[in-house]
Amino acid sequence: MQKTVQNSATVSQMKTTSITRLRTDTTRLVEELRAGADEPVLILQNAEIAAYLVSTKLWEELQAELKRLRQRNRELFWDGVADAESEHAQGRGKVYDDVEDLIADLNAADDAAV
């Protein structure tokens, strides 16, 4: 069964089933996922999203991507720390007495980058 489901910020076209149908279709749904279905199955309860049923392949891919993104985030963070320490050591850092001045400089830098 295909339905359009809206969840706060996203609208997706995906396979959906209710909790009631899940009870009767569990074997078929799991077999479809094991056979290579790449899309998750959206489980609805009282017309609200209750859960997603995903294949082990998709789950493992998502976990690997999450791990990669977390690692990249840590690298970017520590690169930023190293840059800030280097600027400070070279006397290029600026000390702000007022947070509004800092925000104004950050906004100006953003505007210049665009």
Backbone as JSON, one array per atom type, in Angstrom:
{
  "sequence": "MQKTVQNSATVSQMKTTSITRLRTDTTRLVEELRAGADEPVLILQNAEIAAYLVSTKLWEELQAELKRLRQRNRELFWDGVADAESEHAQGRGKVYDDVEDLIADLNAADDAAV",
  "N": [[0.85, -1.16, 0.0], [0.69, 2.15, -0.95], [1.13, 5.35, 0.33], [0.91, 8.87, 0.83], [2.75, 10.44, 3.24], [2.9, 12.85, 5.73], [5.24, 14.32, 7.8], [5.96, 16.51, 10.08], [8.44, 18.12, 8.92], [8.86, 16.89, 6.5], [7.72, 15.4, 3.45], [6.93, 12.34, 2.25], [6.95, 9.7, -0.14], [6.21, 6.55, 0.42], [6.17, 3.05, 1.24], [3.57, 2.02, 3.35], [2.07, 0.75, 6.35], [-0.39, -0.34, 8.7], [-0.38, -0.82, 12.28], [-2.14, -2.88, 12.87], [-2.34, -4.26, 10.38], [0.33, -4.94, 10.17], [0.63, -6.95, 12.02], [-0.59, -9.09, 10.71], [0.78, -9.18, 8.3], [3.5, -9.47, 8.76], [5.43, -11.52, 8.13], [5.45, -11.47, 5.29], [6.26, -8.79, 4.81], [8.82, -8.74, 6.01], [10.08, -10.66, 4.43], [10.07, -9.33, 1.95], [11.79, -7.2, 2.56], [14.14, -8.62, 3.12], [14.59, -9.63, 0.63], [15.65, -7.57, -0.72], [14.46, -5.05, -0.78], [14.81, -1.59, -0.76], [13.59, 0.56, 0.41], [12.28, 1.82, 3.46], [9.56, 0.58, 5.5], [6.82, 2.29, 6.55], [5.32, 2.39, 9.64], [2.16, 2.84, 10.87], [0.2, 4.06, 13.56], [-2.87, 4.67, 14.79], [-3.14, 6.65, 12.79], [-0.74, 8.02, 13.0], [2.83, 8.29, 12.76], [4.5, 5.51, 13.9], [6.68, 3.81, 13.78], [9.57, 2.69, 11.86], [10.23, 0.14, 9.57], [13.02, -1.47, 8.54], [15.36, -2.89, 6.2], [18.08, -5.12, 6.98], [20.3, -4.55, 5.46], [19.9, -1.85, 4.65], [19.82, -0.68, 7.2], [22.45, -1.18, 8.13], [23.89, 0.28, 6.21], [22.98, 2.87, 6.79], [23.93, 3.14, 9.42], [26.68, 2.99, 8.98], [27.04, 5.31, 7.44], [26.25, 7.25, 9.3], [28.27, 6.89, 11.22], [30.48, 7.66, 9.67], [29.84, 10.36, 9.19], [29.81, 11.39, 11.81], [32.51, 11.04, 12.5], [33.69, 12.74, 10.61], [32.62, 15.16, 11.47], [33.85, 15.39, 13.98], [36.51, 15.65, 13.1], [36.38, 18.1, 11.67], [35.68, 19.8, 13.78], [37.97, 19.64, 15.5], [39.88, 20.54, 13.71], [39.05, 23.19, 13.48], [39.5, 24.04, 16.1], [42.29, 23.8, 16.21], [42.99, 25.71, 14.26], [42.04, 28.05, 15.52], [43.65, 28.09, 17.81], [46.14, 28.44, 16.61], [45.8, 30.96, 15.38], [45.47, 32.49, 17.7], [47.98, 32.1, 18.94], [49.57, 33.43, 17.14], [48.83, 35.96, 17.57], [46.66, 36.92, 16.2], [44.09, 36.7, 16.97], [40.91, 38.01, 18.0], [39.61, 39.81, 20.7], [36.51, 40.01, 22.18], [34.48, 42.28, 23.86], [31.84, 42.48, 23.98], [29.07, 40.52, 23.21], [27.37, 41.14, 21.14], [28.98, 42.51, 19.33], [30.63, 40.45, 18.46], [28.7, 38.79, 17.2], [27.9, 40.52, 15.16], [30.3, 40.69, 13.66], [30.54, 38.01, 12.88], [28.24, 37.73, 11.3], [28.88, 39.58, 9.3], [31.09, 38.31, 8.17], [29.82, 36.04, 7.15], [28.14, 37.26, 5.26], [30.04, 38.29, 3.53], [31.09, 35.98, 2.5], [29.16, 35.04, 0.85]],
  "CA": [[0.0, 0.0, 0.0], [1.46, 3.38, -1.02], [0.43, 6.53, 0.83], [1.74, 10.04, 1.07], [2.74, 10.68, 4.67], [3.54, 14.1, 6.08], [5.77, 14.3, 9.16], [6.48, 17.83, 10.41], [9.22, 18.85, 7.93], [9.07, 16.15, 5.26], [6.64, 14.67, 2.81], [7.58, 11.22, 1.59], [6.14, 8.67, -0.76], [6.82, 5.29, 0.8], [5.27, 1.96, 1.62], [3.09, 2.18, 4.72], [1.14, -0.24, 6.87], [-0.84, -0.04, 10.06], [-0.01, -1.81, 13.29], [-3.05, -4.01, 12.71], [-1.9, -5.04, 9.21], [1.66, -5.45, 10.44], [0.46, -8.23, 12.72], [-0.94, -10.16, 9.75], [1.69, -9.17, 7.14], [4.89, -9.41, 9.2], [6.28, -12.44, 7.37], [5.58, -10.96, 3.92], [7.06, -7.56, 4.83], [10.21, -9.1, 6.3], [10.61, -11.33, 3.23], [10.33, -8.28, 0.96], [13.0, -6.49, 2.98], [15.28, -9.53, 2.96], [14.79, -9.84, -0.81], [16.39, -6.44, -1.26], [13.74, -3.78, -0.8], [15.66, -0.54, -0.2], [12.79, 1.55, 1.1], [11.69, 1.38, 4.73], [8.11, 0.51, 5.6], [6.36, 3.19, 7.6], [4.29, 1.76, 10.46], [1.26, 3.84, 11.42], [-0.69, 3.68, 14.66], [-3.84, 5.77, 14.95], [-2.81, 7.63, 11.75], [0.51, 8.7, 13.32], [4.02, 7.47, 12.56], [4.88, 4.79, 15.11], [7.99, 3.17, 13.61], [10.01, 2.34, 10.51], [10.76, -1.21, 9.44], [14.05, -1.37, 7.5], [16.15, -4.09, 5.97], [19.39, -5.09, 7.65], [21.24, -3.87, 4.54], [19.71, -0.4, 4.78], [20.23, -0.31, 8.56], [23.91, -1.17, 8.19], [24.34, 1.42, 5.41], [22.7, 4.09, 7.55], [24.83, 3.19, 10.57], [28.02, 3.32, 8.45], [27.03, 6.73, 7.06], [26.22, 8.02, 10.54], [29.61, 6.82, 11.79], [31.35, 8.48, 8.83], [29.52, 11.77, 9.43], [30.28, 11.75, 13.16], [33.96, 11.15, 12.43], [34.0, 13.96, 9.86], [32.27, 16.27, 12.34], [34.94, 15.52, 14.96], [37.69, 16.18, 12.4], [36.16, 19.52, 11.41], [35.73, 20.51, 15.06], [39.35, 19.75, 15.96], [40.58, 21.43, 12.77], [38.69, 24.55, 13.88], [40.22, 24.33, 17.35], [43.71, 24.0, 15.86], [43.08, 27.01, 13.59], [41.85, 29.1, 16.52], [44.86, 28.13, 18.64], [47.2, 29.0, 15.79], [45.54, 32.4, 15.27], [45.75, 33.08, 19.0], [49.43, 32.07, 19.15], [50.18, 34.43, 16.26], [48.31, 37.27, 17.94], [45.65, 37.37, 15.24], [42.76, 36.54, 17.55], [40.27, 39.25, 18.44], [38.88, 39.66, 21.95], [35.27, 40.77, 22.16], [33.93, 42.64, 25.16], [30.38, 42.45, 23.85], [28.65, 39.44, 22.33], [26.74, 41.73, 19.95], [30.07, 42.79, 18.39], [31.01, 39.15, 17.9], [27.65, 38.38, 16.28], [27.98, 41.4, 13.99], [31.45, 40.27, 12.87], [30.21, 36.72, 12.28], [27.28, 37.99, 10.21], [29.61, 40.26, 8.23], [31.89, 37.28, 7.51], [28.89, 35.23, 6.37], [27.69, 38.05, 4.11], [31.16, 38.41, 2.6], [31.33, 34.67, 1.88], [28.08, 34.76, -0.14]],
  "C": [[0.9, 1.23, 0.0], [0.59, 4.54, -0.53], [1.43, 7.67, 0.91], [1.61, 10.37, 2.54], [3.48, 11.98, 4.93], [3.95, 14.04, 7.54], [6.53, 15.59, 9.39], [7.21, 18.5, 9.24], [9.33, 18.13, 6.59], [7.78, 15.53, 4.75], [7.31, 13.58, 2.0], [6.55, 10.3, 0.96], [6.83, 7.36, -0.42], [5.75, 4.28, 1.16], [4.86, 2.15, 3.08], [2.19, 0.99, 5.08], [0.74, 0.18, 8.27], [-0.33, -1.11, 11.01], [-0.86, -3.07, 13.12], [-2.62, -4.89, 11.52], [-0.51, -5.61, 9.41], [1.57, -6.82, 11.12], [0.19, -9.37, 11.75], [0.06, -10.27, 8.61], [3.17, -9.21, 7.52], [5.8, -10.28, 8.34], [6.51, -11.91, 5.96], [6.47, -9.72, 3.88], [8.54, -7.86, 5.07], [10.84, -9.79, 5.09], [10.93, -10.33, 2.14], [11.62, -7.52, 1.3], [14.24, -7.35, 2.78], [15.6, -9.77, 1.49], [15.45, -8.64, -1.47], [15.64, -5.14, -1.36], [14.58, -2.72, -0.08], [14.89, 0.5, 0.6], [12.28, 1.0, 2.43], [10.16, 1.3, 4.6], [7.71, 1.37, 6.8], [5.2, 2.53, 8.33], [3.46, 2.86, 11.11], [0.41, 3.25, 12.54], [-1.59, 4.88, 14.93], [-3.49, 6.95, 14.04], [-1.56, 8.46, 12.07], [1.67, 7.74, 13.11], [4.42, 6.84, 13.88], [6.29, 4.22, 14.99], [8.31, 3.03, 12.13], [10.56, 0.93, 10.57], [11.74, -1.15, 8.28], [14.79, -2.68, 7.37], [17.47, -3.98, 6.73], [20.41, -4.39, 6.78], [21.13, -2.36, 4.69], [20.15, 0.07, 6.16], [21.74, -0.19, 8.66], [24.49, -0.02, 7.37], [24.14, 2.73, 6.17], [23.64, 4.24, 8.74], [26.25, 3.55, 10.11], [28.1, 4.79, 8.07], [27.02, 7.62, 8.29], [27.6, 8.04, 11.2], [30.58, 7.7, 11.01], [31.11, 9.98, 9.09], [29.96, 12.24, 10.82], [31.79, 11.93, 13.17], [34.36, 12.44, 11.72], [33.7, 15.19, 10.71], [33.35, 16.5, 13.39], [36.19, 16.11, 14.31], [37.55, 17.68, 12.15], [36.23, 20.34, 12.69], [37.18, 20.71, 15.49], [40.2, 20.56, 15.01], [40.3, 22.88, 13.12], [39.39, 24.97, 15.16], [41.68, 24.62, 17.05], [43.91, 25.35, 15.17], [42.97, 28.16, 14.59], [43.08, 29.22, 17.42], [46.02, 28.75, 17.89], [47.03, 30.52, 15.65], [45.87, 33.1, 16.59], [47.25, 33.17, 19.25], [50.13, 33.12, 18.3], [49.67, 35.84, 16.55], [47.25, 37.81, 17.0], [44.24, 37.24, 15.79], [42.21, 37.87, 18.02], [39.49, 38.95, 19.7], [37.66, 40.58, 21.88], [34.81, 41.03, 23.58], [32.41, 42.52, 25.17], [29.99, 41.38, 22.84], [28.0, 39.98, 21.06], [27.8, 42.07, 18.9], [30.53, 41.51, 17.7], [29.99, 38.7, 16.86], [27.69, 39.23, 15.01], [29.14, 40.99, 13.09], [31.19, 38.93, 12.17], [29.24, 36.89, 11.11], [27.96, 38.66, 9.03], [30.46, 39.25, 7.45], [31.02, 36.37, 6.65], [28.44, 35.96, 5.11], [28.8, 38.17, 3.07], [31.42, 37.1, 1.85], [30.3, 34.37, 0.8], [28.22, 35.56, -1.36]]
}
